[in-house]
Amino acid sequence: MAKWTPKHEAPEPLEGPVVATITGGTILWFVLFLVQLPFYGWFADHGHTWWLWTCLAGAGLGCIGIWYVRRRDAAIKRDAARKEAAAEG
């Protein structure tokens, strides 16, 4: 099994603007839904209404994602503040 043993430690995960990224993606899904909505008849005639519902589902799941990453970001900040306070005193 030594063949598959890593030879170095994994790098730290990169942190970026997660809340902004998820919010932007959610807005994009909702805008795509709104843009396609006037063409509902065409989509229904051609059997492509799932395109609209996919965009709406993406927006809905994105709202859950926004809630999740905002709570995660707040928890990370609380933990950093707690560690800083423990180091000072």
Stockholm file with secondary structure:
# STOCKHOLM 1.0

chainA/1-89         MAKWTPKHEAPEPLEGPVVATITGGTILWFVLFLVQLPFYGWFADHGHTWWLWTCLAGAGLGCIGIWYVRRRDAAIKRDAARKEAAAEG
#=GR chainA/1-89 SS CGGGSCSSCCCCCCCCCHHHHHHHHHHHHHHHHHHHGGGHHHHHHHTCHHHHHHHHHHHHHHHHHHHHHHHHHHHHHHHHHHHHHHHHC
#=GC SS_cons        CGGGSCSSCCCCCCCCCHHHHHHHHHHHHHHHHHHHGGGHHHHHHHTCHHHHHHHHHHHHHHHHHHHHHHHHHHHHHHHHHHHHHHHHC
//
